[in-house]
Amino acid sequence: MQVSQHMPSGAPSSFWPQGTVYGALLNFQQEWQLRAPQMSDAPYKGAPKAPVLFIKTANTFTRSGGNIAVPAGVTELDIGANLAWVFGADAKPVACLLVNDVSIPHESYYRPPVKFKCVDGFLGLGAQARGITQVSTDQVALTVKVNGQEVQRVSYADTVRKSNALLSDISEFMTFQEGDMLLLGSDCLPDGKRPRAKAGDVVEISAEGFDTLVNKFVNTFVGGAV
């Protein structure tokens, strides 16, 4: 992968994830407010007090420019435009990159969404990483396009937990290791859903200062994606 010339010392030389990839759910004000009425339901009967996390397993990684296969029997997939932090040896973020947290559409956040989020190829990885000091994380705005048409804008000024608060709260119960990544959250649309893509669609996620993340969604046939 390409690396910015302004990378700080100690930053990983490659941004193909070398550790665990974590993601934060319900970290945007709009989605939090839309789901708030359900938060008092069983099994938790109250709003989350700590960050709600999930993982993306190694089989999900897809480079920018690569194809993402739509599983057989699935019509559309959710697009989860994210800014991600990459961690260095001191458990602090050293770089940022764009990612697409692809999911099979689902409703419940109350169970680990492994079968929805950890399908082969379901994490598009940006081709360019930038040093953490070069990015004002909480001011980053993402633009999402499907087949060249803008379908969403995501502003990290609208998060429930700003980036440093999110890191602080997570660090109360776990320590990030070198090469780990943290997805800082994807937002929903006003109707509570995420933008969706079907086989044949090209999805672009862009932000100022970053190379655009591009993935094409394709059909799955016996023997693999084509």
Phi, psi and omega per residue, in radians:
M1 nan 2.670 3.097
Q2 -1.295 2.548 3.138
V3 -2.166 2.337 3.133
S4 -1.039 2.541 3.091
Q5 -1.184 -0.228 -3.100
H6 -1.732 0.305 3.132
M7 -1.090 2.349 3.099
P8 -1.263 2.783 3.064
S9 -1.087 2.499 -3.135
G10 1.629 -0.156 3.127
A11 -1.317 2.529 3.094
P12 -1.031 2.528 -3.121
S13 -1.423 -0.282 3.124
S14 -2.344 2.506 -3.083
F15 -1.947 0.323 2.830
W16 -1.225 2.107 -2.974
P17 -0.938 2.320 3.137
Q18 -1.867 -0.116 -3.130
G19 -2.268 -2.503 -3.133
T20 -1.633 2.424 3.083
V21 -1.811 2.062 3.126
Y22 -1.900 2.650 3.055
G23 -2.308 2.638 3.121
A24 -1.822 2.220 3.063
L25 -1.699 2.758 3.037
L26 0.951 0.688 -3.106
N27 -1.853 0.299 3.031
F28 -2.108 2.453 -3.051
Q29 -0.994 -0.736 -3.087
Q30 -1.062 -0.856 -3.115
E31 -1.188 -0.666 3.109
W32 -1.010 -0.821 -3.115
Q33 -1.143 -0.670 3.139
L34 -1.168 -0.603 -3.097
R35 -1.633 -0.137 -3.100
A36 -0.929 -0.711 -3.141
P37 -1.067 -0.435 -3.127
Q38 -1.518 -0.225 -2.989
M39 -1.217 -0.325 3.124
S40 -1.528 -0.064 -3.142
D41 -1.333 2.884 3.023
A42 -1.109 2.630 0.149
P43 -1.602 -0.225 -2.992
Y44 -1.619 -0.479 3.065
K45 0.947 0.751 3.094
G46 2.950 2.780 3.137
A47 -1.191 2.593 3.094
P48 -1.051 2.397 3.116
K49 -1.686 -0.387 3.109
A50 -2.052 2.876 3.088
P51 -1.000 2.458 3.104
V52 -1.645 2.017 -3.021
L53 -1.994 2.733 2.977
F54 -2.465 3.035 3.095
I55 -2.162 2.714 2.979
K56 -2.015 2.107 -3.058
T57 -1.428 2.873 -2.994
A58 -1.082 -0.461 3.131
N59 -1.209 -0.186 -3.100
T60 -1.505 -0.219 -2.945
F61 -1.257 2.252 3.096
T62 -2.390 2.244 -3.141
R63 -1.239 2.734 2.997
S64 -1.026 2.352 -3.057
G65 1.657 -0.240 3.130
G66 -1.473 2.818 3.104
N67 -1.537 2.541 3.039
I68 -2.030 2.140 -3.047
A69 -1.474 2.343 3.023
V70 -1.470 2.100 -3.089
P71 -1.042 2.617 3.093
A72 -1.009 2.361 3.133
G73 1.540 -0.088 3.120
V74 -1.882 2.322 -3.084
T75 -1.525 -0.820 -3.081
E76 -2.383 2.765 3.088
L77 -2.155 2.584 3.073
D78 -1.334 2.422 3.030
I79 -1.703 2.202 -3.140
G80 -2.094 1.401 -3.128
A81 -1.124 2.185 -3.074
N82 -2.382 2.669 2.816
L83 -1.776 2.323 -3.100
A84 -2.062 2.544 2.998
W85 -1.737 2.450 3.010
V86 -1.887 2.363 -3.029
F87 -1.760 2.534 3.079
G88 -1.705 -2.938 -3.023
A89 -1.207 -0.329 -3.103
D90 -1.691 0.293 3.135
A91 1.138 0.392 3.084
K92 -2.037 2.606 3.131
P93 -1.187 2.382 3.136
V94 -2.069 -0.231 -3.097
A95 -2.703 2.812 3.094
C96 -2.210 2.596 2.974
L97 -2.646 2.837 3.105
L98 -1.508 2.472 3.076
V99 -2.443 2.775 3.041
N100 -2.083 1.854 3.122
D101 -1.467 1.540 -3.093
V102 -1.350 2.473 3.141
S103 -2.492 2.658 2.850
I104 -1.295 2.261 -3.117
P105 -0.922 2.333 3.140
H106 -2.702 2.829 -3.038
E107 -1.775 -0.637 -2.942
S108 -1.558 2.322 2.980
Y109 -1.830 0.151 -3.025
Y110 -1.577 -0.086 3.089
R111 -2.274 2.636 3.125
P112 -0.981 2.109 -3.000
P113 -1.499 0.759 -3.034
V114 -1.033 -0.845 -3.049
K115 -1.223 -0.283 3.106
F116 -1.621 -0.546 -2.994
K117 -1.905 -0.303 -3.001
C118 -1.911 0.521 3.053
V119 -1.282 2.618 3.136
D120 -0.857 2.246 3.036
G121 1.452 0.098 -2.969
F122 -1.503 0.458 2.990
L123 -2.460 1.766 3.060
G124 -1.314 2.298 -3.064
L125 -1.970 2.248 -3.139
G126 -1.051 2.590 -3.098
A127 -1.379 -0.313 -3.076
Q128 -2.254 2.264 3.020
A129 -1.844 2.593 3.115
R130 -2.108 2.550 3.093
G131 -1.054 2.504 -3.057
I132 -1.026 -0.564 -3.120
T133 -1.309 -0.207 -3.126
Q134 -1.616 -0.051 -3.027
V135 -2.209 2.222 2.995
S136 -1.519 1.551 -2.925
T137 -0.901 -0.824 -3.030
D138 -1.333 -0.006 3.071
Q139 -1.948 0.021 -3.126
V140 -1.175 2.395 3.056
A141 -2.150 2.249 3.137
L142 -1.789 2.506 3.023
T143 -2.031 2.278 -3.133
V144 -1.971 2.229 3.089
K145 -2.174 2.495 3.004
V146 -2.097 2.087 -3.097
N147 0.935 0.693 3.069
G148 1.466 -0.103 -3.120
Q149 -1.789 2.232 3.132
E150 -1.158 2.267 -3.141
V151 -2.108 -0.224 -3.108
Q152 -2.884 2.583 2.905
R153 -2.177 2.391 -3.086
V154 -2.166 2.136 -3.136
S155 -1.986 2.194 3.120
Y156 -1.335 0.044 2.946
A157 -1.314 -0.216 -3.036
D158 -1.824 0.326 -3.099
T159 -1.400 2.743 3.042
V160 -1.211 -0.850 3.056
R161 -1.990 2.108 3.009
K162 -1.103 2.821 -2.924
S163 -0.965 -0.806 -3.117
N164 -1.211 -0.590 3.074
A165 -1.186 -0.680 3.095
L166 -1.072 -0.814 3.125
L167 -1.080 -0.751 -3.136
S168 -1.087 -0.756 -3.119
D169 -1.188 -0.689 3.098
I170 -1.175 -0.656 -3.090
S171 -1.186 -0.200 3.063
E172 -1.198 -0.397 -3.105
F173 -2.235 -0.029 3.081
M174 -2.742 2.782 3.132
T175 -2.051 2.224 3.085
F176 -1.263 2.518 3.122
Q177 -1.858 2.811 3.132
E178 -1.026 2.287 -3.122
G179 1.609 -0.210 3.061
D180 -1.148 2.760 3.060
M181 -2.267 2.595 3.060
L182 -2.233 2.049 3.026
L183 -1.409 2.199 -2.982
L184 -1.464 -0.001 3.036
G185 2.126 2.556 3.022
S186 -2.073 2.562 -3.110
D187 -1.719 2.784 3.063
C188 -1.682 3.045 2.994
L189 -1.461 2.966 -3.131
P190 -0.991 -0.419 3.125
D191 -1.524 0.060 3.109
G192 1.601 -0.195 3.104
K193 -1.614 2.975 3.035
R194 -1.827 2.788 3.023
P195 -0.981 2.602 -3.079
R196 -2.207 2.680 3.125
A197 -2.304 2.580 3.104
K198 -2.127 2.988 3.115
A199 -0.979 2.322 -3.102
G200 1.742 -0.280 -3.137
D201 -1.425 2.574 3.015
V202 -1.953 2.152 -3.097
V203 -1.881 2.284 3.096
E204 -2.116 2.313 3.050
I205 -2.134 2.166 -3.051
S206 -2.336 2.756 3.045
A207 -2.729 2.642 -3.109
E208 -1.002 2.280 3.102
G209 1.576 -0.148 -3.129
F210 -1.969 2.577 2.925
D211 -1.165 2.499 -3.133
T212 -1.184 2.328 3.045
L213 -1.474 2.154 -3.082
V214 -2.216 2.243 3.017
N215 -2.424 2.445 3.035
K216 -1.753 2.416 3.098
F217 -1.670 2.318 -3.017
V218 -2.302 2.841 3.072
N219 -1.257 2.660 3.010
T220 -1.774 2.246 3.066
F221 -2.085 2.878 3.089
V222 -0.982 2.235 -3.106
G223 1.714 -0.090 3.056
G224 2.291 -3.091 -3.115
A225 -1.440 2.549 3.069
V226 -2.391 nan nan
